[in-house]
Amino acid sequence: MSETTRDETAAHAAAGTAQIQTGPVMAFLRLAGGYFLREKGARSLGAGLLALTLLQILIQIRFNLWNRDFFNALENRDRDAFLWQMVLFLGLAGASMITAVYQLYVKQLVQLRWREWLTKRLLDLWMTNARHYQLERAGESNNPDQRIAEDARLSVDLAVDFATGLFNSAIMLCAFIGILWTISGALNLTIGGREITIPGYMVWAALIYATIGSVLTFFVGRPMVRLNTERMAKEADFRFSLVRARESSEGIALIGGESDERRGLVQTFVHVATSVRNLMRSQRNLMWLTSAYGMLTSVFPTVVAAPSYFSGAITLGGLMQIGSAFGSVQASLNWFVDNFPRLAEWRSSVERLLSFRESLRVIEEMVAEPDQPTIVRVEEPEGEEERVAFRDVQVAFSNGSVVIAEATAKIRAGERVLVKGESGTGKSTLFRAFAGIWPWGSGEIFMPPRDATMFMPQRPYLPLGTLRGALSYPKPPETVTNEVAAAALARVGLSHLEEKLDEDGRWDQMLSLGEQQRLGFARLLIQKPRWIFMDEATAALDEENQDAMMRLVVDELPDSALISIGHRPGLEAFHERTLHLQRGPEGARLAMRTPARVLKTRKIKIRNPFRRRARVTV
């Protein structure tokens, strides 16, 4: 990869990061807001949530009026009015409970459906055209599992909470400011011999009180955004280390590396603990402020309105109504104060989610650019004779260093070609370029249609689920019948697995690597592709089993082309020619030669290749 390309990629990432920093809310809406524009029923569901929120506000307004009438009945010792207010309270309480229950249910439904939509979109972006693989190789990925599972959930859930909270606060503020302005009346003060009248003085008191609290909260709690981001990153790294240790448990146990692995895990957790402690200190400082602020809020309106009560300007019910209205106005104005820690957490999740999307965008644009000289272009010509052809192909690593300097060759349909070379000459990287998942390099590769090819890496991928699903992958399990599956397993010496076709399991852990490779050959026999690409697909087999598997390919799929990467003895006998990657100072170069001894293709019927070894005629 050229320096120019790396600079352009860095510029793309920097631009995306700047966009995230300047407008996380707008950037999040551009990423996730399409749910309400494109998904059927999304806007109706959102409107229903807002309607229920508005209904709950109307009930709270009626409660405020009830508060006045109830305490006036007590002050006047009016028994009938008191009993009526109790009946009214039961009705309002029942309406409030029903509304609250359905409001919560609809809100959770909006959160779930929005998360489903966003998760599917992220999976489509990540699990398409090998972007998931390219992200890992380019070093752009930082725990994509957490971004898709955890950050998407938090971003959506908190966004819905904040949207409904802001809507509720705005409507409550408008409604109760009017009530508070009306019932609080004017405050007359004498300052320096001059009389000053402040209309609706409780409204101004609430505004000043909330403004002071919001400003103090912002400055005290501002570091929490950065500290939340750091904590989530360290937690993700620790979780990744644990998963990696679990998946590599056999290697760790065999080499006796538990103490070293434990040291590494403990050190990773130390970073987690440090980030959590830093966040705890910030939360402690904010808690001092919010606790004091909350304590004052409970008495502040009563203290401010007490002079009017003692002068007889307002009744006890009026005083209670002022306190209730002030509390509602204060709660609306204090929304920022009360939600600042959650806002910090939400922003951290959104920024991680947006950076993940930005990394995908950088990879997507780099691969999709038609005139980009640093991209290996894999094309599937239509209406032409199927072939694998590559011309002036240069393959590089994602950091720009060249591994294959030049490669030009053509492989016709039905040919069997072996690619050999020393370790580190780029054989497997060329294999990935054939598959279209390695974009770093230059030149052209012409490939047959994707549905006519099968790629067999050294460790076959066995998905979670049934053994039948592993045999049919990537097609649905129901496409493989019992008879076909049993025959394929028998041909590769795995007849003992026939009874477990529909058992769920971690087959990548339950089977040895040799059995997994033979299962890969069984999958090959079932799917019968016209083009077969193997990368050390027999490396875990002994020579006898390797010969048996390769013999199966030659006998069962005589018209299929075979391109193999390997260095095991005996592989050349199953190929017609060899492409040899020779190491050079500026990268490996491709040389071609025909093996002196080539296997003569002829049908040999073998009931079980592991009971009777085919004789190789040369």
N, C-alpha and C positions, 0 to 999 in steps of 0.2 A: 504494500500500500504506500502511495506516495506521501510526501510531507504535506502537499497541498490538500490531499484528501483527508488526512488526519486533522489538519487545521479546520477544514470545512465541517467535519464531524463535530469537532470541539465547539465550533461557532454555533452549530445547530443546538447542541446541548446547552450552551450558555444562554442562547436566546430563549430556550424553553424554561430554563431556571429563572431567568429574569421575569418571564411572563408569570411564573408561579409566585414569585415574590411580590410582584406589583398587584396582582389581582387573583388571589386564590379562589375567591367566591365565584368570579366570572369564569375563571378557567375550569372550575369544577362543574359549573352549569353547562359550559360548552361540551364537557366530557359526558356528563350524566343527565343533563336537562332534557335530552332528546326523548327520554322516557315519556314525558308528559305531552310531547308533540306527536310521537309516532305510535305509542302503544295504545291499543284499543281499550277504552274504559278508564284510562289513567286519569284523565282530566275530570271525569265524573266522580271517581273515587276521591280525588283531591278536593273537589267542590263539596262533596258530602262531609269530608272531615272539617272543612272550614265552616259549613253550616252547623254542624254539631258544636263546634267551638263557639260560634256566635250564640247559639241557643243557651249554652252554659253561661255565657256572659250575661244574657238577659235575665237568667235565673239569679245570678249574683246581684244584679241591679235591684231585682225585686227583694232579695234578702236584705239589701241595705235599707230599703224602705221599711221592711218588717222590723229591722233592728230599732229604728226610731219608734215605731208604734208599740213594740213590745215593752221598751223601757218607759215610755210614757204611761202605758197601762199600769206598770208597777208603781211609778211615781204617784199616779192618781188613785192607786188602790182600786182600780176598776176591774172587778172580778170577771164580768162578762167579756170585756175587751181582752182580758188576759187569756181566757179560755179560747176565744176566737183566734187569737194570735198563735196559740199552741196548735190548733187544728190547721191553720194556714202553714205553720212551720212544717208539720208532717207532710203536707202536700208538696211544698217546695223542696223538702229534703228528698222525697221519693222521686220527684222529677229530676232533681240534681243527680241522684245516684244512677237512674236509668240513663240519663244523658252521658254521664261520666263513663259508664261501662261501655256503651256503644262508641263513644269517642275514642276510648283506648283501643277497642277492637279494630275500628276502621283505621286508626293511626298505625297500628301494628301491621295491618293488611297492606297499607300503602308502603310501609318500610320493607316488607317482605317482597312485594311484587317489584318495587323499584330495585331492590338488591338483586333479585333474580335477573332482571333485565340488564343491569350493569355487569353482573358476574358473567352472563353469557356473552356480552359484548367484549369484555376483557379477555375471556377465554378464546373468542374468535380472533382477536388481535394477536394473542400470544401463541395459540396453538394453530397457526396457519403458516404455510410455506417455510417451515423450519425456523421461524423467528425465535421460538423458545430456545433452540439450540444455538442460534447465532448470537443471541443475547449473552448466553453463558460463555461462548468462545471469545466474544468481544469484550468481556469483562464489564458489560453494562448492567448486568442483572444483579440486584441486591435482594435476595429472598423473595422471588415473585410469588411464592406460595402465600406468604403473609400479605403481600399487597392485594392479591385477589380475594383471599379468604377473610382476613381480619380488617385491613384498611378499607376495603370496599364496604364491609358491614358497618364499621364505625362512621364512615363518611356519610352513608345514606341514612342510618338511624338518627344520628345527631342532626343532620340537615333537616329531617322531618320534624324532630323535636324543636329545633330552633325556629323553623318557619311557623309552626303552630304557636310557639311561645311568643314570637314577635307579633303575630297577628292578634293573639289574645291580649298582649300588653298594649298594643296600639288602640284597639277598640275599648279596652278597659280604661285607658288613659283619657280618651275622648269622652267617654260616658261619665266617669267619676270626677273629672275636672269640672264639668258642668255642675254636677251635684255639689261638689265641695265649694265651688265659687258661690253658689246660691245660698247654701246653709251657713257658711262661715261668716258671711256678711263683711262689713268693713271694719278695719282696726284704726282707731283714732289715737294718735301719739302727739305728745307735746315735746318738741325738741328746740331748745334755745328760745322759748317763748312763742314758737310757731307751732300751729296745729297741723299735723300731717295725717291725711286719711289714705289708708291702703285698702282698696277694694279687693275682696276675695283673698285676704291675706294668707289663708291657709294654703292656697294654691301656690303662692310665691314661696312660702316656707317649705312646701314639699319639693318644689323645683330646686331651690338652693340646697336643701339637704341631700337630694339625689345626685346633684351635680358634684358636690364635694365627695360623696362616696364613690362615684364613678371615676373621677380623676385620680383619687388615691388608689383605687383598686387597679387601675390601668398601670400606674407607675410601679406599684408594689408587685403586681403579678405578671408584668411583661416578660421576665425571663422564663416563665413557665412554658411558653411556646417552644423555645429552643430546647429546654430540658426535657420536655415530653418527646420531642423528635429523637433526641439522643437516647432516651430510655427505650423507646420502641425499637430503635436500630440495634441496641445492645441485646435486648431480649430476643430479637430475631436471630442474631448471630449465635447466641447461646443455644437456642432451639435447633438451629441448623447443625451446630457441633454435636448435639445429642443425637440427632437423626443420623448424622454421618457415622458416629461411633456405633450406633445400633446396626446400621447396614454393613459396617466393616468389622463386626464383632468376631467373625472367624479369623480374619487376618490378625487382629489385635491379640486374640487368645493364642494363636499358634506361635506368634513371635514373642509372646510374653510382654506385651507393651502396655499392660493395664496401668502401671504406675505412671508412665510417661503420659498416657492418654488422660489419666485422672488429673495429673498436674495441669495439662492443657485445658481441661474442662473447668477446673477450679479457677484458673487464671481468667478464663472467659467469663465466669460468673462474677469474679471480682469486679470486672468492668460493669456488669449489670448492677451489682450492689452499689458501686460508686455513683452511677447515674441515678439510681433510685434515691440515694441519700441526698444528692444535690436537689432533686425534685422535692423531696420531703422538706428540706430547709426552705425552699421557696413557698411551698404550701403552708408551712408553719407561719411564715411571715404574713401571708395573705390571711390565714385563719385569725391571727391577732386582730387584724383590721375588720374582717367580716363579723367576728363575734362581738366586738365592741359596737360596731355599727348596728347589728341586729338587736342588741340589748337596748340601745338608745331609741330605736324605732318603736319599741313597744310602749314607751312612755312619752315620746316627743310630742305627738299630736294632742294628747291630753293636757300636757303642761302648757302648750301654746294656746289651746282653746279654753283653758281653765278660767282666765280673767272674764271672758264673756259669760261663762256659766255662773260664776260668783256674783256678777253684776246683775244677773237675772235676764240677760239678753237671750239666752238659749236655755232650753229645758234639759233634763237629764237624758231624755231620748235624743234630743238634738246633739248633745255632747257625744253620746255613743255613736250616732250616725256620722258625726264629723270624724270620730276615730276610725270607724269602719271605712268611710270614703277615703280618708287620708291613707289608710293602710293599702287600699286598692290602688290609689294613685302612686303611692310609694313603691308598691310591688311592681307596677308597670315601669316606673322610672328606674327601678333597681334591677331590671332584667339583666343588664350588662354585668352588674356587680355579682349577682347570684350565679350567673352562668359563665363567668370568666374562666374558671378551671376547665370546664367542659369545652369552651370555645378554644382554649389552648390545645386540648387533646384533639378536637376536631380538625383544627388547622394542621396539626402534625400529621394526622392520617391523610388529609387531603393532599398535602405537599408530597408525601411518600407515594400516594396513588398517582399524582400528576407526573412525578419524576419517572415512575414506571412507564406511564403512557408515553412520555417524551422519549425514553430509551427505545421503546417499540417504534416510535415514529422515525427516529434517526436511522434505525436498521431498515425500516420499510422504505424510506426515501433512498437510502444508499443502494438497496438491492433493485428498486424499481426504476432508477434512473437509466434510460436506454443508452445514453451516450457516455455513461460513466466508465472510463477505461480501467478502473480497478475492480470491476465486477466480472466474474466468470458467468457468461450467459448460456443457459441451458435451454435449447429450443427443441421443439417436437414438430418437425416438418410434416405437413399433411399431404397425402397423395404421392409420396415418394417411397422408394424402397427403404425398408427399415435398416438402420445402421447406427453404429456408434462411431462418430468421427470428431476428432478434436484437432484444432489447428492453432499453432503458436500459443499454446496454453501455458501461462505462467501462474503458478499457485503460490500464494503468500499466506503468512499468518496474519491475524488481525492487527498486529503491531507494525505491519509493513515489511517484515523480513521475508525474503524469498526462500521457499523450500524447493520448488521445482522451477528451474530457469526456463526450460523450453520443452514442449512435448507436442508432437504431431503424429497422428496415426489414424487408421481407419479399420474398423472391425465390422465384417459383414454378418448378415443374419446366418445363424447356424454355426459360426466359428467358435472355437474354444481357445481362449488366449490367457496365458499366465503372465501376471505382472510381478516381477521380482526386484529386489534391491536390498541394500544394507538397511539396517535399522536407522531411522531418521531421515531417509531420503524422500519421504512424502508419499509412500504408497497408500496409506489409509486416508491421507488428505485428498489424494486424487480420487479415491473411492467416494469420498463425501462430495467432491465436485461433480462426479457422475450423477449422484443422487440429487444434486441441485440444492444442497443444504450448506455448501461452502461458497460464499460469494466473493471471498478475497482473492484477487488475482487478476488475470486478463486473458484475452483470447476467446475462442468460441468452442462450445461443445454441442454437438448435435446428437440428440437422444431419441430412441423410439418412444411411443406413447407410454405414459406412466402405468396404465393398467396392463401393459404387456411385460412389465419388468418386476423383478423381486430382488431386494437387497438383503443379503445375509451377513450381518456383522459377526464378530467373534463371539459376542454374548448376545444371543437372540433375545428380543424383547418379548416377555411373557406377561400379558396384562393381568390385572386382578380379575378374578372370576373363575369360571370353570376351565377344565382342561380342553373341552371342546372349543371354547372361545379362544384359547391359545392356538389351537390348530387352524382355526378359520381366520384369525386376525390378519388384516384389518376388516374382514367381512364379518357379518353377524354369525353367531354360533349356529343358528338353525340352518345355515347353508351347508353344513357338513352332517351327513347322515351317520348312523351307527356303523353301517357296513363300510362306508368309505373311511371313516376314522379308524376302525379296527384294522382294515387292510393296510393303511399307511403306517400305523404303529407297529404292526407285525413286520413290515418291510424294513423298519429301522431298528428292530430288536427291542421294542418297548411294549410288547404284548401284555406285560403285567399291569400296564396302566389303563387297559381297555375298560375295566370295571369302574374306573374313577373318572370317566369322561364328563360326568355332570356334577362332580364335586367341586365346591369352591375351595380355593386355597392359594397360598403364596407359592406358586410353582417355581418361581425363580429362587426360592430358598429350599423347597422340598426336593428339588432335583439337582444332581451334580451338574457341573458345567458340561461334562461330556454328554449326559442325558439331555440337557437343554439343546446342545448342538444337534443331536440326533432328532430331537423334536422339531428343530428348525428344518431338517431334511424331510420329515414327515409332512410338515406344512408345505414344503416345496412340491412334494409329490401330489398333494391334494390340489393345489392351485395351478400347477402346470403353466408357468409363465413362459413366454417366448424368449425372454432375455433374463439371464441369471447373473447377478453380481455377488461374488463372495469375497469377504475380507477376513482371512484367517478363520474361516468357518469350520475348519477341522482341527484347529490348534490343540484342543483338549482331548482329541482321540488318539489312540495308538495307531501305528502304521496299518495294522490289519483292518481296524474299523474305518480308518480313513479311506483305504482302498475300496472297502465295501460300499461306503457312502458315495464316493465318486463314481464307482461302477454303476450304482443305482441311477445316478443322474444321466450317465451316458446311455444306459439301456432304456430307462423309462421316458427320457426326454431327449431323444436323439436329434430332433430338429431344433432344439433350443440353443441359442448362443450362450456361451459361458465365459465370463471374464472373472478370473480368480486373482486374488492377491495372497501370496503365501510364500514361505521359504522351506516348508517341510519336504523332506526327501520323498520322492515318488510322485509328487504332484505333476511334474512335467509330462509323465506318461499319459495323462488324461487331457492334454492340451496339444493343439497343433502348432502353436508358435508361442514365443516368449517375448515380452517387452521388458527390457532391463533398465531400471533407473540407476544411473551411475553418478555417484557423488562428485560435485565440482565446487570450486571456490565461490561461485556465484549462484549455487543451487544445483540440484540434480538435473541431469539430462537423460532423455529417453533414447535407448538403442534397441534394435530389433534383431532377433535371431530365431531360427527354426530349430527346435530340439532335434538332436540326432536320432533319438528313439521316441517314436510316437505310438500311442496305443491304437491298434486297429479297431475301429468301431464295429461291433457285431452284437447281436442280441444273445444274452445268456439268461435263461430263466432260473431265478434263485428263489426258493420258497422262503428261506430265512437267511440273510447274508451273514448272520452271526453263527450259523451252524455249519455253513459250507462256504468257504472262501472262494471267490471267483479266481480262476487262473488268468493272469494277465498275459496275453499273447503279444509278443513284440517281434 
